[in-house]
């Protein structure tokens, strides 16, 4: 059969264009298991009945289905527990993806080293046992290494099942899924057929009373998990570990979670002794030396359900060549072009012959629409060479007509700005109806349009 490498669509024949996602040349051939029935023997119809004639399962009214709270065990990591939805669910299959060298194995290894009351089996298909021991000693003291962490270097799925049956662990780590192969599929490890079949067998094993399993997977040049969408459909939870290797910050995002929210994210700081969870990211994402510098605006943003303050930097200069440049790092490039058009049309700011560069400090990628007002404020500050007051932060979405649209969770944004010592925050006027200014010791300035915000910021 043929499977789309982008979305997992199946087809009995090769297709040039996927009818599901519209991508070209993404169908890859995989070999399915041969039928155990003899040639010429007709297969019975699937009637949902067992050999005795009784139904294996019966339709049950929704009101009569018994439910229980999911029992989770603590991973001893506040950030990881938050992204997982409160902890790891027994019998679940979790996929952790990220670029090579970003810190996936380090994050998993330092987490399982702290689980003293759980038996863990670490299956390594990429590193030797000595390499894992050296990394573990770098992350934790030698005398703190416990004997409940078992390490095996194997890539055969059948052998891995034998190790699990022999040791009976509570948690299994497979590093990485692209190196595992099964003898039932005649292709090399890492191929689409191997990854698909191995993941399906691991899921069946975990759901049939087995331990929780964490799969570590690499991503390809397009930024998607190698293997890929067919693997994301199979697992219960997909976690993306991302960040720039030139920065010390790493972000753990939940892209799919059957047992929790997909809007959570965790922030880590890469250090010599491993990854440190960051409980207050606002202090790390803001520098203290921007006072008196133009082109810097602080935004009260929310990523997931966590509020934190982000430093937005902009540089506006005369175009050295005929065509003006527009570049954005950590911010949507198309969104930047829209904001520049609003500035020129609604505020009267001539920027067609100017180079504009926007950067989100710390190497973060931000999707919160409340960043719009901060980007406009930073661009204006750099263009007129007037610094923004260091005690002022802004938040608000900008519409095409130049109005400042309301944003969600305004109370959390104002509280975060007040906690970090800001004296004034500029918010959309509509959001003033949903908060009580008397509860905060910070000046709240409501604005309706972009030129009103520019007047409040620059006087």
Number of C-alpha atoms within 10 A of each C-alpha: 13 20 24 27 21 22 20 21 17 18 16 9 11 17 16 12 14 22 12 12 13 12 15 13 14 21 24 17 18 17 14 13 10 7 8 6 9 8 7 6 7 8 9 6 6 7 9 11 11 11 7 7 9 10 11 11 9 8 5 8 7 7 6 7 7 6 6 5 5 12 11 14 14 14 17 15 17 15 22 26 17 16 25 28 19 20 22 24 20 19 20 21 25 25 24 24 25 23 21 12 10 17 19 21 21 18 18 17 19 20 15 22 20 16 18 15 9 15 19 26 25 23 24 22 18 16 12 13 15 10 10 17 14 11 17 19 14 14 18 15 9 12 7 11 15 14 10 16 19 14 17 15 16 19 22 16 19 16 12 19 13 11 16 18 11 9 12 15 20 17 22 25 22 26 25 23 27 25 21 26 24 20 11 15 16 14 15 16 19 17 17 23 24 26 23 22 18 23 22 16 15 20 21 14 17 18 15 10 11 21 22 23 26 24 21 21 26 21 16 14 8 7 12 16 24 24 24 21 18 24 23 21 14 17 22 17 23 26 23 22 22 21 22 14 14 8 12 14 24 25 18 22 24 24 16 21 18 13 16 16 18 19 16 20 23 25 22 22 17 19 11 9 14 19 20 18 18 17 12 13 19 19 14 16 17 17 13 8 8 16 13 12 16 22 26 30 28 27 27 28 31 23 16 17 12 17 22 23 24 27 24 25 25 25 20 22 15 14 15 11 9 7 11 15 17 16 16 18 16 16 21 14 13 11 13 20 15 14 20 20 19 21 21 13 14 16 15 11 14 12 19 15 15 18 18 24 17 25 20 20 18 21 18 20 17 17 14 18 18 25 27 22 28 28 29 24 29 25 28 25 25 21 20 12 14 16 21 24 19 18 14 19 26 29 29 31 20 25 15 13 11 20 20 27 21 20 19 15 16 22 17 17 24 27 18 19 26 17 12 13 12 19 16 20 23 23 29 26 17 14 18 17 8 11 13 9 14 8 9 14 15 19 16 18 15 18 23 18 19 24 17 16 24 17 10 13 19 14 7
